[in-house]
Amino acid sequence: MSRRLWAMALLGSALLLGGSFWVICASRRVVRPVTLASITNAASPLSSAGCFRITNGYERAILLTDLVVETNSPMGWLAFSHTVPTHPQRLATGETKDLVAGPPTDGTVWRLRVVYGIDVKGPGLWFGKVAYAVSRRRWPGRGFGIMAGSNSCLSSEMRK
């Protein structure tokens, strides 16, 4: 009976320490959010295009996956166009990237939504490498990374 109590106490303390470590690490994750700001003095390749600057404030890299121009309608914000960002799509902590978005030509109110994923580290990355190695029958090379989640940031409302 004494061994069972010791085992339960040891398991309980391990869970308590692990849980407190997780809470402490989870509270420190975001330094600043990803921000998207309009650039007014940029030389745009298109005279009617909107220029924006995205800044990564996370402690991990992000991968830009989609640029969505949305228009305001009585039913809410609707997607007008989708494009994939140009290279580089990966932004490390503190890096910025300038984006160009073509607004609708009918003069409606619009905004830009940038969709991104966050870099996976630690055991999740290792399991991703193992899954890649099993499916492709070779270990992934240097620079292999996994992005997770679907987050987005919005620009302010724009008018033509």
N, C-alpha and C positions, 0 to 999 in steps of 0.2 A: 504494500500500500504506500509506503514511503517513496519508493521509486516513481510510482505513478504521480504523486503530488509534485515531486521534483521535476518530472518531465513536463507536467502541465505548467508549472511556474516558469520553467525555462522557455517553453513555447510562448507563453503569454508575454514574457519580457522581450523576447525576440520580435514578436508582432508589435509590441508597443514601441520599441526602438526603431524598427523599420517604418512604422507609420509616422512617427515624429520626424524621421529623416525625410520621408516623402513630403510631408507638409512643409518643412523648411525649404526644401528644394523647389517645390511647386510655387511657393510665395515669391521666389527670386527670379522666376523665369523671364518675365517681360521687363525690359529696361524702358523702352518707349515703344509705342505701336508703330506700325508701318504708316507713313504719312504720304499723302498725295496732294501736291500743291500746283496751282496754275502758274504758268510762266507767262508774263505779259510782254517781256522785251526780247523773247527768243526769235531768232530768224527761222521761220517755218518754211519747209519746202513747198507747202501748200498755203496760199494766202488766207484761205478760210479755215484752216485746220486749227485745232486747239493744241497747245503745248503744255505738258505737265511734267513735273519732276517727282519721282517716287523715291523715298528714303527708307531704308531698312533699319529699324530701331530694335529689332529682336537680337538676343544674344546668339542666335543661330542664323544661318543663311536661309534665304527664301528663294523659291523658284517661281518666276512669273509665268503663268500658264495661259492667260487669256485677257484680252482687252475688250471690254464690252461697252459700246456706246448705247446709252438708254435714253429714250424720249419720254416726256411726261404726257400722260393721256388721262382721260376721265377714269380709266380702269386702273390707274397707277403707272409705275415705271415699267416700260416695255423695252426689250432689247431691240435695237435698231441695226447694229452690226457687231460681228465678232471678228477679232483678228488675233493672231499669235504674235507676241512681242518678238522683236528682232534680237539677235545675239548682242550682248550676253543676257541670257534669261535668268541666270543665277546672280543674286546680290548677297554679298557677305555683310556682316554687321557693319553699319555705318556707311555703306556704299549708297550712291544715288544713281539714277538713270533717268534720262529725259525721254519722254514718250510723246508721240504725235497721234492725235485722233481726229478723224474726219467727221465733222458734225453733220446732221441732216440738213438738206438744202431747203426745206420748207419753212425754216425760221422758228421751229418749235423749241421749247426749253429742253435742254439735254444735259447729261452728265456722263462722266467716265467711271466705269467700275473696273478695277484691276483685281483679277483673281490670282491667288498665289498659294503655295504650299510651304510648310516649314520643314527644314532639314532634320532628318532623324539621326540620332546618335546613340551610342551605347549598345545594349543588348538588342534593341530593335533593328539597328543597322546590321549587326552580326547575323541575326536570324534572316534578314533580307538577303545577305550575301550567301548564306547557306541555301536558301530557296532558289536563288539565281543559279548557284552551282549545280544543284540537283536538276533543275529544268534544262540547263544548257550544257551540262556535263563538263564544265570548266569553271575554275574559280575566277571571280571578277577581278579585273586589274585595278591598278591604282586610279584613284579619282572616282570610284564607284560610290554613288550616294542614293539615298532614298528620300523623297519628299512626301510628307503626309498632310492630310487635311485639305480642306478647301475653304480658305479665308478670302476676304475681299476688303478693299478700301475704296471709298467713293470720293470723287471730286465734288466741289461745290457746283450748284446749278449754273449752267452757262446759257447765254443767248447768242444768237448769230450776230 
